[in-house]
Amino acid sequence: MEEFWSRCRRLLPAAGALFLLAVFQPLAHAADSLVWAADAEGGAPYIFKDPDNPQRDIGFEVDLANALANQLGRTIEFKQYEYISLFLGLDRGDFDFAMNGLEVTSDRKGRYRFSRPYYIYKQQLVVRADEERFKTLEECKAADCVIGTLEETAAERLLDRLGVRKHRYQGQVEPYRDLQLARNVDGVLLDLPIALYHAKPNPKLKFAGEPRAKGYYAIAFSKHNESLAAEFDSALDRLLKNGELRRIYEKWQLWNDDQDELLLAQITDITSESSGPWPLARYFPLLAEAAWVTVAVTVLSFALAVVIALPIALSRMYGPAPLRWLALGHVEFFRGIPVLLLLVFLYFGLPSVSEHYALPLSLKLSAFQAAILGFGLNYSAYEAEIYRAGIGSIPRGQWEAAASLGMSSALTFRRIILPQALRTVLPPMTNDFVALFKDTSVVSVIAVVELTKEYSILAKNSGDYLGIGLATAALYLIMSVPLGYLSRYLERRWSKAIAA
């Protein structure tokens, strides 16, 4: 043993050196290269995983980054970063620049330094192949249709200006899938490069009308990184003049006549939004509407969980062996998988199962239905364990006393055991109910805009993270704090009733 510890002491300096090398090597390496941030999740044709080699990223912006690296004589490393947080990452200094189909808008220009434009895009409306009601957004508005789009994009702002009903998504794959399934939306409005990749090859979808509403993609830098931005401006100029940029776009079938303007284009305000402060009256109605969605999802999901949980708990305690095993499997399965995974499977996976096996029963759930079912199943596992513990805490003597009075087991449970168990399980149930209020924030992945998601959208559009954040926190407190008082009131009242 002494020899073992002696060897450990000799290895300690080497281990320390390896640790310091692991910590500081990335920092040293970062100084010799540039870090580019983008989101490769469903990011075609900008950046996405190569189907033949998932360890490799491809896309027209990957090719553009490589061409820029050659022009600058510097290495450019890719950093995966969530699309909606790219500008926050620039503020934090997590990377040198962001390039991910970022649209130049007047509010963004006030806070960030954009390069000269590297692509001119337009918006393309896509509908189902059998759609005949409308071919333009104006006709869509007259028909009271719903158009899917990405949040915080020029497409969303165009829909707002025209007064067209919209359904917002976080990713660019989901809206086209919902459109194909005739779920939630009647059409999709997104940038032409996205439509060319995701919609044009799909025989179940078609383009409606000509592209419209021109805008620019540009590379975003921190406002304090003027020298690097100027280098990129010069590099883009050279790529334009030597034809390399055109070759990249032709490779990805993105070149069109609009791109000829790049040699002359100047970044102009495509939208008229203001970057000034937003008054409370402007955003609070949207927060209140999203809060109502949060309440609805929470109440309905918890009601479903309660309905499922009690039979599960009773089956575990009093059912025959096969039923006990099934109840145990339900608890362990839904308690063991992340609710996010469950929501994604219910919303995106079930329709695929229905299509793949040609089932006569449609498994296509709306986003709201998938949210309620997902949270209901997830929380039923926790509630079942709470009920089981509460029922098990009642002394066995109470069952025997009731039996001596001639009461049946069912009547004993309903009149004697369950009322006392409710008093025991009420506090943890209340805790779970309040936790569910906050957990509903994950439903944004299936295109349900609840309170947290609405806060994120409003804050990123206005730049007022503090004011809108305080209003959002106040709404959560208004919804959750009274539950604690109600729980304590019921606990006191039921205690007196049982004592009497």
Secondary structure as UniProt FT lines:
FT   HELIX           2..30
FT   TURN            31..32
FT   STRAND          33..38
FT   TURN            41..42
FT   TURN            44..46
FT   STRAND          48..50
FT   TURN            51..52
FT   STRAND          53..58
FT   HELIX           60..72
FT   STRAND          75..80
FT   HELIX           83..85
FT   HELIX           86..92
FT   STRAND          97..98
FT   HELIX           106..109
FT   TURN            110..111
FT   STRAND          112..114
FT   STRAND          119..128
FT   TURN            129..130
FT   HELIX           137..142
FT   TURN            143..144
FT   STRAND          146..150
FT   TURN            151..152
FT   HELIX           154..162
FT   STRAND          165..169
FT   HELIX           174..180
FT   TURN            181..182
FT   STRAND          187..191
FT   HELIX           192..198
FT   TURN            199..201
FT   TURN            203..204
FT   STRAND          205..217
FT   STRAND          220..222
FT   TURN            223..224
FT   HELIX           226..241
FT   TURN            242..243
FT   HELIX           244..251
FT   TURN            252..253
FT   HELIX           257..263
FT   HELIX           280..318
FT   HELIX           321..336
FT   HELIX           339..344
FT   HELIX           345..349
FT   HELIX           350..356
FT   TURN            357..358
FT   HELIX           367..392
FT   HELIX           396..404
FT   TURN            405..406
FT   HELIX           409..412
FT   HELIX           413..417
FT   HELIX           418..439
FT   HELIX           440..446
FT   HELIX           451..462
FT   HELIX           465..499
//
